[in-house]
Amino acid sequence: MSARTEPTSLTSTRRGTKSRSTAATIGAPRADGLRAPFSLRCGAMLIDYTLFVAVVAFATLLARAFGGGTHLAASTALTFGYLAALSLTALNFVVLAGFSGYTIGKWVTGLRIERKDGAPLSFGRAAVRHFIGYPMSLATLGLGFLLAAFNREGRALHDVIAGTTVAREQKRARAARR
């Protein structure tokens, strides 16, 4: 039996009749059918990186207000802005994702990062996904990100590297079906 098969078993219901249920195996596509659509993944990434760019843009505006790149105050403001943007990115992609399985963008779009087997995301996997997997996805000229659009499981290269998947939040998926 391959990892992609789903064995069936007989289970009892309240009325005493037997019904067939499907048990998902590790490595099989998500049994609950909540694979994250590629468009929502793109929207979540856009939100996450818009926050990063907004902090850098604000720091640049402050640096210009303090006299461009020639004065110490302008240079300090720009350096502080870059450090703040990098810190915000690390908090969003590793700490927040490690605690909850969400980045800000994924939370807004109703998506959740989890391990491939459905278990919660850990800090280690979040760090691997974002600091090793994302650069690898970019190194392929963005094809690593596009893999999620054509992959049956909806996993991008950084998901494959970290052993993660992105799923729709169950509450929002039910509301969308109604």
N, C-alpha and C positions, 0 to 999 in steps of 0.2 A: 504494500500500500504506500503510495507516495505521500509527501507532506501536504499536497494540495487537495487530497480527498477529504471528504467530510463523512465520517461514519454515522449511520443512523441507529437509534436504539428505541425500544418501545418503552413508554412511560405511562403511568396510570394517571388518569384525570379524576376530578372530584366525583363524577358520576360512575366511576368504575370501568369506563371504556379505555381501550388502549389507543394511544396516538403516537405518531412518529415524531421524534425531535432530532434535530441535527446538532452535533457537537463539533465545534470548530477545532481544528488542530493547529499547533504552532506552525507558522509558515503559510497558513491559508489566508486568503483575503479576509478582511473584516467581516465577521459573521453578522453583525448588526446592520450592515449596509450604510454606515455613516462615513464613508470615505469623503475626505474634504475635496470639494471641487477646486480645480486649478485656479479659476477666477477669484475665489475667496482667498486662496493662498497668496495670490498676487496682491490683492487688496490689503491683506494683513502686512505683507512685506512693505508695501508702499507707506502704510501708516507708521510702521516701525522706523523706517529710514527717513520719513518726513520729520519725525521728532529729532533725529540726529542732525539733519540739515538745518532745522530751525535753530538749534542751539549754536551751531557753527555760524549761521547767518547773523544771529544776535551778537555773537562775539565780534564778528567782523564789523558790524555797525558801531559797536562800542569802541573798537580800535580806531575806526575812522573819526569818531567823535573826539578821541583823545589825540588826534594829530597824525593819523596815518601810521605808517610803519617806521617813522623816524624817531619817535619819542619812546622813552622807556615805558611810560604808562600805556601807550598803544600796544607795544609788544607784550607787556604783561597781560593786558586784557585779552589779546588774541591767544596767548598761551593758555590762560585760564579757560577760555572758551573751548579750545581743543581738548583740554583735559576733562572739562565738564561733559563734553559730547561723548568722549570715549568712556567715561565713567557711567554716564546714562545708558550707553549701549551695553556695557558689561552688566549693569544692574538689570536691564530689560531682558537681555538674551540669556543670561546665566542664572542670576539670583532669582528673579521673578519666575522664569521658566522652571528652574529647579524646585522652587517651593510649590508652584501651582500648576505647572504644565502650560501656562499661558504667557505670551508676551503681550504687550499692550495692544498691538495690532491684532493678534489672534483673539484676544478677549473681546475686542470691539466687533470682530467679524464672526464670533461664535465658533471658533476653532480651538482645538486643544492638541498639544504635543504629548504623545505618550510613547511608551516602549512598544515595539512591534507586537509583543504578546499581550498588550492592553494594560500592563502595569504602569504606575505613575512614573514620570520622568525623574531622574536623579540629577544632582548638580554635575556629576562627572559626564553623563551623557549629554547634558545641555551644553557643557563646555566643549566637548568633542564636536557636537553638531554645529555649533556656531563659530568656533575658532579654528577648527580643522576642516570640517565639512563645507562650510560656506566658501572659504578660499578655494577649496578644490572644485566646487561647483562653478566659481568664477573663472578658475584657471582653464576650464574647458570652454571658455568664451560664452558662458551662460547656458551651455547645453545641459549641465548638471541640474539646473533649475527646471528646464523644459522636460526633463525625464519624468517629472510628476504628471505632466499632461498626457503622456503616452504610455505610462506604466499602468498595468492593470490594478495594482495596489495603490496607485497615486503617490508613490514615494519618489522623492528627488534624490540626487546623489548624496547630499548631506544626510538624508534620512537613512540611506543604505549604510553609509559609513558609521553612523552612530547607533544603528539598530532601532530607529524610531519611526513613527508614522504620525501624520496629522489627521485628526478625526473631527467631524462635526460634533458640536455639543448636542446631546440627545434631546434636550428640551426644545431648542431652536429648530432642530430637524423635524420634530413632530409638528411644531407650529407651522412650518413651511409647507408640510404635506397637506394641511387642512384647507 
